Amino acid sequence: MQFDQQVPPIQRFFFYLPLEHSENLDDQNESVRLYEQLRDNPELKDTYDYALRHQVVIERFGRFPHRNQILDRPSTPEEVEFLKQPGSSF
């Protein structure tokens, strides 16, 4: 059942957040698909772009490098350089 379709778009946003913050590429792809449906809503116009930004990071690294320190994961040299960029940690 599509529970997300039973609530207003502004509430759907919250259903989709776990997908957007997952380090699984399939979840990211689903997040982008779902957020795309909200693009025309003025209150949610930026959500699609954020979903795309998250997806790109997972496609590139397979994880969110900004979580490495807190999860005690070593960062690759490429991740270290990426994290020096403005906005890399969302």
DSSP file (Angstrom, degrees, kcal/mol; ACC not computed):
  #  RESIDUE AA STRUCTURE BP1 BP2  ACC     N-H-->O    O-->H-N    N-H-->O    O-->H-N    TCO  KAPPA ALPHA  PHI   PSI    X-CA   Y-CA   Z-CA
    1    1 A M              0   0    0      0, 0.0     2,-1.4     0, 0.0     3,-0.2   0.000 360.0 360.0 360.0 141.9    0.0    0.0    0.0
    2    2 A Q    >   +     0   0    0      1,-0.2     3,-1.2     2,-0.1     4,-0.3  -0.643 360.0 171.0 -93.4  80.1    1.3    3.5   -0.8
    3    3 A F  G >  S+     0   0    0     -2,-1.4     3,-1.8     1,-0.3    -1,-0.2   0.834  72.5  64.9 -59.8 -33.7    0.9    5.2    2.5
    4    4 A D  G >  S+     0   0    0      1,-0.3     3,-1.1    -3,-0.2    -1,-0.3   0.813  95.3  58.4 -61.4 -29.0    2.8    8.2    1.3
    5    5 A Q  G <  S+     0   0    0     -3,-1.2    -1,-0.3     1,-0.2    -2,-0.2   0.558  94.5  66.8 -77.7  -6.8    0.1    9.0   -1.2
    6    6 A Q  G <  S+     0   0    0     -3,-1.8    -1,-0.2    -4,-0.3    -2,-0.2   0.417  97.3  60.7 -93.4   0.7   -2.5    9.2    1.6
    7    7 A V  S <  S-     0   0    0     -3,-1.1     5,-0.1    -4,-0.2     0, 0.0  -0.857  96.6 -86.8-124.3 160.9   -0.9   12.3    3.1
    8    8 A P    >>  -     0   0    0      0, 0.0     4,-1.5     0, 0.0     3,-1.5  -0.234  45.2-105.7 -61.8 156.0   -0.3   15.8    1.8
    9    9 A P  H 3> S+     0   0    0      0, 0.0     4,-1.4     0, 0.0     3,-0.1   0.846 118.5  61.0 -53.2 -38.7    2.9   16.4   -0.1
   10   10 A I  H 34 S+     0   0    0      1,-0.2     4,-0.3     2,-0.2    28,-0.0   0.813 108.5  44.6 -61.9 -28.2    4.5   18.4    2.7
   11   11 A Q  H X> S+     0   0    0     -3,-1.5     3,-0.9     1,-0.2     4,-0.9   0.761 101.8  65.7 -85.3 -27.0    4.2   15.2    4.9
   12   12 A R  H >X S+     0   0    0     -4,-1.5     4,-1.6     1,-0.3     3,-0.7   0.864  88.1  70.8 -60.2 -34.8    5.4   12.9    2.1
   13   13 A F  H 3X S+     0   0    0     -4,-1.4     4,-0.9     1,-0.3    -1,-0.3   0.873  96.9  50.4 -47.6 -42.4    8.7   14.7    2.4
   14   14 A F  H <4 S+     0   0    0     -3,-0.9    -1,-0.3    -4,-0.3    -2,-0.2   0.805 104.2  57.1 -72.8 -29.6    9.2   13.0    5.8
   15   15 A F  H << S+     0   0    0     -4,-0.9     4,-0.3    -3,-0.7    -1,-0.2   0.851 110.0  46.4 -64.3 -33.1    8.4    9.5    4.5
   16   16 A Y  H >X S+     0   0    0     -4,-1.6     4,-1.9    -3,-0.2     3,-0.7   0.655  87.3  86.7 -88.7 -17.2   11.2    9.9    1.9
   17   17 A L  H 3X S+     0   0    0     -4,-0.9     4,-1.9     1,-0.2    -1,-0.2   0.874  84.5  55.7 -55.0 -43.1   14.0   11.2    4.2
   18   18 A P  H 34 S+     0   0    0      0, 0.0     4,-0.3     0, 0.0    -1,-0.2   0.875 109.0  48.9 -60.0 -33.4   15.2    7.8    5.3
   19   19 A L  H X4 S+     0   0    0     -3,-0.7     3,-1.1    -4,-0.3    -2,-0.2   0.918 109.9  51.0 -68.2 -42.5   15.8    6.9    1.7
   20   20 A E  H 3< S+     0   0    0     -4,-1.9    -1,-0.2     1,-0.2    -3,-0.1   0.811 113.7  45.0 -64.7 -30.2   17.6   10.1    1.0
   21   21 A H  T 3< S+     0   0    0     -4,-1.9    -1,-0.2    -5,-0.2    -2,-0.2   0.355  90.2 108.5 -98.6   5.6   19.9    9.5    4.0
   22   22 A S    <   -     0   0    0     -3,-1.1    36,-0.1    -4,-0.3    -3,-0.0  -0.516  65.2-142.4 -78.7 149.8   20.6    5.9    3.2
   23   23 A E  S    S+     0   0    0     -2,-0.2     2,-0.5     4,-0.0    -1,-0.1   0.157  73.2 104.0 -94.9  17.5   24.0    4.8    1.9
   24   24 A N     >  -     0   0    0     -5,-0.2     4,-2.1     1,-0.1     3,-0.2  -0.883  67.0-145.9-101.0 126.1   22.3    2.2   -0.4
   25   25 A L  H  > S+     0   0    0     -2,-0.5     4,-2.7     1,-0.2     5,-0.2   0.861  99.0  55.8 -63.3 -36.9   22.2    3.2   -4.0
   26   26 A D  H  > S+     0   0    0      1,-0.2     4,-2.0     2,-0.2    -1,-0.2   0.910 108.6  48.8 -61.4 -40.3   18.8    1.6   -4.7
   27   27 A D  H  > S+     0   0    0      2,-0.2     4,-2.5     1,-0.2    -2,-0.2   0.904 110.4  51.5 -63.6 -40.8   17.4    3.6   -1.8
   28   28 A Q  H  X S+     0   0    0     -4,-2.1     4,-2.5     2,-0.2    -2,-0.2   0.916 108.3  50.6 -62.4 -43.3   18.9    6.7   -3.3
   29   29 A N  H  X S+     0   0    0     -4,-2.7     4,-2.0     1,-0.2    -1,-0.2   0.897 111.8  47.8 -62.2 -39.9   17.4    6.0   -6.7
   30   30 A E  H  X S+     0   0    0     -4,-2.0     4,-2.6     2,-0.2     5,-0.2   0.891 109.0  54.6 -67.9 -39.3   14.0    5.5   -5.1
   31   31 A S  H  X S+     0   0    0     -4,-2.5     4,-3.1     2,-0.2     5,-0.3   0.940 109.0  47.4 -57.9 -48.6   14.4    8.8   -3.1
   32   32 A V  H  X S+     0   0    0     -4,-2.5     4,-1.9     1,-0.2    -1,-0.2   0.911 111.4  51.4 -61.0 -42.9   15.1   10.7   -6.3
   33   33 A R  H  X S+     0   0    0     -4,-2.0     4,-0.7    -5,-0.2    -1,-0.2   0.921 114.7  42.6 -60.7 -43.9   12.1    9.1   -8.0
   34   34 A L  H >< S+     0   0    0     -4,-2.6     3,-0.9     1,-0.2     4,-0.4   0.917 113.5  49.6 -72.0 -43.9    9.8   10.0   -5.1
   35   35 A Y  H >< S+     0   0    0     -4,-3.1     3,-1.7     1,-0.2     4,-0.3   0.820  99.8  67.1 -66.0 -28.6   11.1   13.5   -4.6
   36   36 A E  H >< S+     0   0    0     -4,-1.9     3,-1.2    -5,-0.3     4,-0.3   0.846  92.7  61.0 -59.0 -32.0   10.8   14.2   -8.3
   37   37 A Q  T << S+     0   0    0     -3,-0.9    -1,-0.3    -4,-0.7     3,-0.3   0.682 103.1  51.4 -67.9 -17.0    7.0   14.0   -7.8
   38   38 A L  T X  S+     0   0    0     -3,-1.7     3,-1.7    -4,-0.4     6,-0.3   0.412  78.0 102.2 -99.0   0.4    7.2   16.9   -5.4
   39   39 A R  T <  S+     0   0    0     -3,-1.2    -1,-0.2    -4,-0.3    -2,-0.1   0.798  78.1  53.0 -57.5 -33.9    9.1   19.3   -7.7
   40   40 A D  T 3  S+     0   0    0     -3,-0.3    -1,-0.3    -4,-0.3    -2,-0.1   0.537  84.7  98.1 -84.2  -5.4    6.1   21.3   -8.7
   41   41 A N    X   -     0   0    0     -3,-1.7     3,-1.6     1,-0.2     4,-0.4  -0.741  68.7-147.1 -84.5 118.5    5.1   22.1   -5.1
   42   42 A P  G >  S+     0   0    0      0, 0.0     3,-0.6     0, 0.0     4,-0.2   0.822  97.6  53.9 -57.4 -32.4    6.5   25.5   -4.1
   43   43 A E  G 3  S+     0   0    0      1,-0.2     3,-0.1     2,-0.1    -3,-0.0   0.716 119.3  33.7 -72.4 -19.6    7.0   24.5   -0.5
   44   44 A L  G X> S+     0   0    0     -3,-1.6     3,-1.5    -6,-0.3     4,-0.6   0.170  77.5 119.9-121.7  15.9    9.1   21.5   -1.6
   45   45 A K  T <4 S+     0   0    0     -3,-0.6     4,-0.5    -4,-0.4     3,-0.3   0.777  77.5  48.9 -59.3 -29.0   10.9   22.8   -4.7
   46   46 A D  T 3> S+     0   0    0     -4,-0.2     4,-2.0     1,-0.2    -1,-0.3   0.626  89.7  81.7 -85.6 -12.9   14.4   22.3   -3.3
   47   47 A T  H <> S+     0   0    0     -3,-1.5     4,-2.3     1,-0.2    -1,-0.2   0.868  88.6  53.2 -64.2 -36.5   13.8   18.7   -2.0
   48   48 A Y  H  X S+     0   0    0     -4,-0.6     4,-2.4    -3,-0.3    -1,-0.2   0.921 108.3  50.1 -63.9 -43.9   14.5   17.2   -5.5
   49   49 A D  H  > S+     0   0    0     -4,-0.5     4,-2.2     1,-0.2    -1,-0.2   0.895 110.5  49.9 -62.9 -39.6   17.8   19.0   -5.8
   50   50 A Y  H  X S+     0   0    0     -4,-2.0     4,-2.3     2,-0.2    -1,-0.2   0.905 109.0  52.3 -64.4 -40.9   18.9   17.8   -2.4
   51   51 A A  H  X S+     0   0    0     -4,-2.3     4,-2.4     1,-0.2    -2,-0.2   0.917 109.6  49.5 -61.0 -42.4   17.9   14.2   -3.3
   52   52 A L  H  X S+     0   0    0     -4,-2.4     4,-2.4     2,-0.2    -1,-0.2   0.909 109.1  52.0 -62.7 -41.9   20.0   14.4   -6.4
   53   53 A R  H  X S+     0   0    0     -4,-2.2     4,-1.6     1,-0.2    -2,-0.2   0.905 111.1  47.3 -62.3 -41.5   23.0   15.8   -4.5
   54   54 A H  H  X S+     0   0    0     -4,-2.3     4,-2.0     1,-0.2    -1,-0.2   0.916 111.0  51.9 -64.6 -42.7   22.8   12.9   -2.0
   55   55 A Q  H  X S+     0   0    0     -4,-2.4     4,-2.8     1,-0.2     5,-0.2   0.905 106.1  54.1 -61.1 -42.7   22.5   10.4   -4.9
   56   56 A V  H  X S+     0   0    0     -4,-2.4     4,-2.1     1,-0.2    -1,-0.2   0.893 107.5  50.6 -60.2 -41.0   25.6   11.7   -6.6
   57   57 A V  H  X>S+     0   0    0     -4,-1.6     4,-3.1     2,-0.2     5,-0.6   0.923 112.3  46.2 -64.9 -43.6   27.6   11.3   -3.4
   58   58 A I  H  X5S+     0   0    0     -4,-2.0     4,-1.8     1,-0.2    -2,-0.2   0.900 111.9  51.4 -67.4 -39.4   26.5    7.7   -3.0
   59   59 A E  H  <5S+     0   0    0     -4,-2.8    -1,-0.2    -5,-0.2    -2,-0.2   0.897 117.1  40.9 -60.5 -38.9   27.1    7.0   -6.7
   60   60 A R  H  <5S+     0   0    0     -4,-2.1    -2,-0.2    -5,-0.2    -1,-0.2   0.918 135.5  12.0 -76.8 -45.5   30.6    8.4   -6.3
   61   61 A F  H  <5S-     0   0    0     -4,-3.1    -3,-0.2     2,-0.3    -2,-0.2   0.635  85.8-127.1-112.3 -19.0   31.7    7.0   -3.0
   62   62 A G  S  <<S+     0   0    0     -4,-1.8     2,-0.3    -5,-0.6    -4,-0.2   0.541  89.4  39.1  78.4   5.3   29.2    4.3   -2.0
   63   63 A R  S    S-     0   0    0     -6,-0.5    -2,-0.3   -39,-0.1    -1,-0.2  -0.958  97.6 -87.7-167.5 172.2   28.8    6.1    1.3
   64   64 A F    >   -     0   0    0     -2,-0.3     3,-2.3     1,-0.2     4,-0.4  -0.856  32.0-157.5 -95.8 107.7   28.6    9.6    2.8
   65   65 A P  G >  S+     0   0    0      0, 0.0     3,-1.6     0, 0.0     4,-0.4   0.791  87.5  68.2 -57.3 -28.8   32.2   10.6    3.6
   66   66 A H  G 3  S+     0   0    0     22,-0.3     4,-0.3     1,-0.3     3,-0.1   0.644  96.8  55.9 -68.9 -10.0   31.1   13.2    6.2
   67   67 A R  G <> S+     0   0    0     -3,-2.3     4,-2.1     1,-0.1    -1,-0.3   0.562  82.1  91.3 -90.8 -10.6   29.9   10.2    8.3
   68   68 A N  T <4>S+     0   0    0     -3,-1.6     5,-3.3    -4,-0.4     4,-0.4   0.895  84.5  47.5 -55.6 -47.8   33.3    8.5    8.3
   69   69 A Q  T >45S+     0   0    0     -4,-0.4     3,-1.3     1,-0.2    -1,-0.2   0.941 114.2  45.3 -63.0 -47.8   34.7   10.1   11.4
   70   70 A I  T 345S+     0   0    0     -4,-0.3    -1,-0.2     1,-0.3    -2,-0.2   0.810 117.0  46.1 -67.5 -28.4   31.7    9.5   13.6
   71   71 A L  T 3<5S-     0   0    0     -4,-2.1    -1,-0.3     2,-0.1    -2,-0.2   0.349 112.8-119.8 -94.0   5.8   31.5    5.9   12.3
   72   72 A D  T < 5 +     0   0    0     -3,-1.3    -3,-0.2    -4,-0.4    -4,-0.1   0.884  62.8 147.3  57.7  42.0   35.2    5.4   12.8
   73   73 A R      < -     0   0    0     -5,-3.3    -1,-0.2    -6,-0.2     2,-0.2  -0.878  50.9-116.9-105.1 139.1   35.7    4.6    9.1
   74   74 A P        -     0   0    0      0, 0.0     2,-0.3     0, 0.0    -5,-0.0  -0.504  28.7-131.7 -70.8 143.7   38.9    5.6    7.4
   75   75 A S        -     0   0    0     -2,-0.2     0, 0.0     1,-0.0     0, 0.0  -0.746  13.4-126.8 -94.9 143.4   38.5    8.2    4.6
   76   76 A T     >  -     0   0    0     -2,-0.3     4,-2.4     1,-0.1     5,-0.2  -0.445  29.6-107.8 -77.6 160.7   40.1    7.7    1.2
   77   77 A P  H  > S+     0   0    0      0, 0.0     4,-2.2     0, 0.0     5,-0.2   0.888 122.8  53.6 -56.5 -38.2   42.3   10.5   -0.2
   78   78 A E  H  > S+     0   0    0      1,-0.2     4,-2.3     2,-0.2     5,-0.1   0.896 108.5  48.9 -64.3 -39.6   39.5   11.3   -2.6
   79   79 A E  H  > S+     0   0    0      2,-0.2     4,-2.6     1,-0.2    -1,-0.2   0.898 108.3  53.7 -66.3 -40.5   37.0   11.6    0.2
   80   80 A V  H  X S+     0   0    0     -4,-2.4     4,-0.6     1,-0.2    -2,-0.2   0.930 111.5  45.4 -59.7 -45.7   39.3   13.9    2.2
   81   81 A E  H >< S+     0   0    0     -4,-2.2     3,-0.9     1,-0.2     4,-0.4   0.908 111.8  52.6 -64.3 -41.6   39.6   16.2   -0.8
   82   82 A F  H >< S+     0   0    0     -4,-2.3     3,-1.8     1,-0.2    -2,-0.2   0.909 104.1  56.3 -59.2 -43.5   35.8   16.0   -1.4
   83   83 A L  H 3< S+     0   0    0     -4,-2.6    -1,-0.2     1,-0.3    -2,-0.2   0.646  96.4  65.2 -68.2 -14.2   35.2   17.0    2.3
   84   84 A K  T << S+     0   0    0     -3,-0.9    -1,-0.3    -4,-0.6    -2,-0.2   0.638  84.5  96.1 -78.9 -14.3   37.2   20.2    1.8
   85   85 A Q  S X  S-     0   0    0     -3,-1.8     3,-1.7    -4,-0.4     4,-0.2  -0.535  88.8-102.0 -79.2 140.7   34.7   21.4   -0.7
   86   86 A P  T 3  S+     0   0    0      0, 0.0    -1,-0.1     0, 0.0    -2,-0.1  -0.364 106.0  15.0 -59.1 136.1   31.9   23.8    0.5
   87   87 A G  T >  S+     0   0    0     -4,-0.1     3,-1.4     1,-0.1    -4,-0.1   0.494  85.6 124.2  80.9   3.4   28.6   22.0    1.0
   88   88 A S  T <  S+     0   0    0     -3,-1.7   -22,-0.3     1,-0.3    -5,-0.1   0.748  74.7  48.3 -70.0 -22.1   30.1   18.6    0.9
   89   89 A S  T 3         0   0    0     -4,-0.2    -1,-0.3    -6,-0.1    -6,-0.0   0.246 360.0 360.0-100.9  12.2   28.7   17.7    4.3
   90   90 A F    <         0   0    0     -3,-1.4    -2,-0.1   -37,-0.0   -36,-0.0   0.490 360.0 360.0  57.8 360.0   25.2   18.9    3.4
